[in-house]
Amino acid sequence: METKKGSCHCGAIEFEVDLENGFENVRRCNCSLCRRKGAIIASVPIARLRVTKGADMLTLYQWNTMIAKHYFCKTCGIYTHHQRRSNPNEFGFNLACIEGIDPFSFIDVAIGDGAAQTLISG
């Protein structure tokens, strides 16, 4: 198990993710929210992501079915992570928030169809 640290832009939010097999289920999502934020996302079981600083600085955004919970920094607005609608037992997290990770280094990123909850080859 490898632990990676992440943060929002202003540093108000810090979190850790425990990765069993590196970054898994790397994708973009084309739902109406993710399409607009443009993040590359990976997933872990809920117990493997911990907010270590600034939980009170997170703001929550939900819509439609109210299952997914999208978290953003109240100060800088960066999306850090979300509880997934398609699998509420997992958190998706923003790879661009992880220390030392260049999200542009991920090539052929799959696209998850957020409306239909299926995966489109990238």
C-alpha positions in Angstrom: 0.0 0.0 0.0 1.3 3.4 -1.0 0.0 6.6 0.5 -0.1 9.8 -1.6 -0.8 13.3 -0.3 -3.0 15.8 -2.1 -4.2 19.3 -1.6 -6.3 22.1 -3.1 -4.6 25.1 -4.7 -4.5 27.4 -1.6 -3.5 24.6 0.8 -6.6 24.9 3.0 -7.5 21.3 2.2 -5.1 18.4 2.5 -5.9 14.7 2.1 -4.2 11.3 1.8 -5.1 8.4 -0.4 -3.9 4.8 0.1 -3.3 3.2 -3.2 -3.1 -0.6 -3.3 -2.3 -0.9 -7.0 -1.3 2.6 -8.0 -3.9 4.9 -9.6 -6.9 2.8 -10.5 -10.0 3.5 -12.7 -8.3 6.6 -14.2 -10.9 8.5 -16.3 -12.7 11.6 -17.2 -16.4 11.9 -16.8 -18.8 13.5 -19.3 -21.7 14.2 -16.9 -22.8 17.8 -16.8 -20.6 18.7 -13.8 -17.4 16.8 -14.6 -17.5 17.9 -18.2 -17.3 21.5 -16.9 -14.5 20.9 -14.4 -12.4 18.8 -16.7 -10.6 16.8 -14.0 -8.9 13.5 -14.5 -10.1 11.2 -11.7 -9.0 8.0 -10.0 -10.9 6.0 -7.4 -10.4 4.3 -4.0 -12.7 2.7 -1.5 -14.0 5.4 0.9 -11.8 4.1 3.8 -8.7 4.9 1.7 -9.2 8.6 1.4 -8.8 10.8 4.5 -9.0 14.6 4.7 -6.1 15.4 7.1 -6.5 19.2 7.1 -9.3 21.6 6.5 -12.4 19.4 6.5 -14.3 22.5 7.7 -13.1 24.3 4.5 -14.8 21.9 2.2 -18.1 22.8 0.6 -20.5 20.1 -0.7 -22.3 20.2 -4.0 -25.1 17.8 -4.9 -27.9 17.7 -7.5 -30.3 15.4 -9.3 -30.4 12.1 -7.4 -28.4 13.6 -4.4 -26.3 10.4 -4.2 -23.0 11.8 -5.5 -21.3 14.3 -3.1 -18.8 16.6 -4.8 -16.3 18.4 -2.5 -14.6 21.7 -3.3 -12.4 24.1 -1.3 -14.4 27.1 0.0 -11.4 29.4 -0.6 -9.9 28.5 -4.0 -12.8 26.5 -5.4 -10.7 23.5 -6.4 -12.5 20.1 -6.7 -10.6 17.6 -4.5 -12.8 14.5 -4.4 -16.3 13.1 -4.5 -18.4 10.2 -3.3 -19.4 8.4 -6.5 -23.0 8.1 -7.7 -22.2 4.9 -9.6 -20.4 3.4 -6.6 -21.2 5.2 -3.3 -18.6 3.0 -1.6 -15.8 4.8 -3.4 -14.3 8.3 -3.6 -13.2 9.6 -6.9 -10.3 12.1 -6.5 -8.7 14.8 -8.6 -5.3 13.5 -9.8 -4.2 17.1 -10.3 -4.4 17.6 -6.5 -1.8 14.8 -5.8 1.7 15.9 -5.0 4.2 15.3 -7.8 1.5 14.2 -10.3 1.2 15.8 -13.7 -2.3 15.1 -15.0 -1.1 15.9 -18.5 1.1 12.8 -18.3 -1.9 10.5 -18.5 -2.4 9.5 -22.1 -5.5 7.7 -23.5 -7.7 8.5 -20.5 -11.0 6.6 -20.5 -14.2 8.6 -20.5 -16.9 7.5 -18.1 -20.4 8.2 -19.4 -21.8 9.9 -16.3 -25.4 9.8 -17.7 -25.4 6.2 -18.6 -22.8 5.0 -16.0 -20.8 3.1 -18.6 -17.1 3.4 -19.8 -16.1 4.7 -23.2 -12.6 3.8 -24.4 -10.3 6.7 -24.4 
